[in-house]
């Protein structure tokens, strides 16, 4: 007669969990792409009667730009 291999319930659950994680990571993982740069635009008065409202814009835009 051959030898009988007994597996515990805990070992079976660990193996099933590891197999599920490995399968899920490879099959259902979304493709990873580099993020496209986000471009923002704004309209700002620099001349005319509303030019005073556009004065702080340069300071604010510099705080958003990358170092």
N, C-alpha and C positions, 0 to 999 in steps of 0.2 A: 504494500500500500504506500502511496505517496504521503509526504508530510502535508499537514494542514496548516495554512497561515491564517491566523486570526488577527483582524485589525480592529482596534478599538473605535468606538463611536467618535471620540475626540480627534483621533488621527484622521479618520475619514472626513470629518467636517473641516479640519485644517487644510487637508489636501483639496477638497472641493472649493473651499474659499480661495485658496491660492490659484487654482486653475481658473476660477471665475474672474479674479482680478487680472490675471495674465491675458485671458481671452478678451475681456472688456477693454483693456488698455490698448490692445492692438486692433480690434475690429471696430469699436464704436468711438474711438478717439477722433475728434475733428482735426482736419489738417491745420497745422500752425503756419501762419504767414506773418511776415513782418507787417506791422501796422503802417498804414499809409499816413503821411503827415496830414494833420488837420490844419486847414487854412482858414483864417478868420479875416473878415474884412469889415470896415466901418466907414461911415461918411462923417467927415468932420469939417466944420467951417474954419478956414484959415484966413479968409478975407471977408470983407463986408461988415454989415452991422452985427453979425453974430460971431465974429472972430474971437471975442473975449471968452465965449463958451468953449472954443477949441484950443485955448492955450494949454490947459493941463493934459491934453491928449498925448503929447510926446512923452511926458513923464510916465503916464499909465502904460503906454505901449512898450516902453523900455522894460517895465516890470514884468511883462509877459514874455519877452523875447528870451531866447536861450543864452546862457552865459558864454 
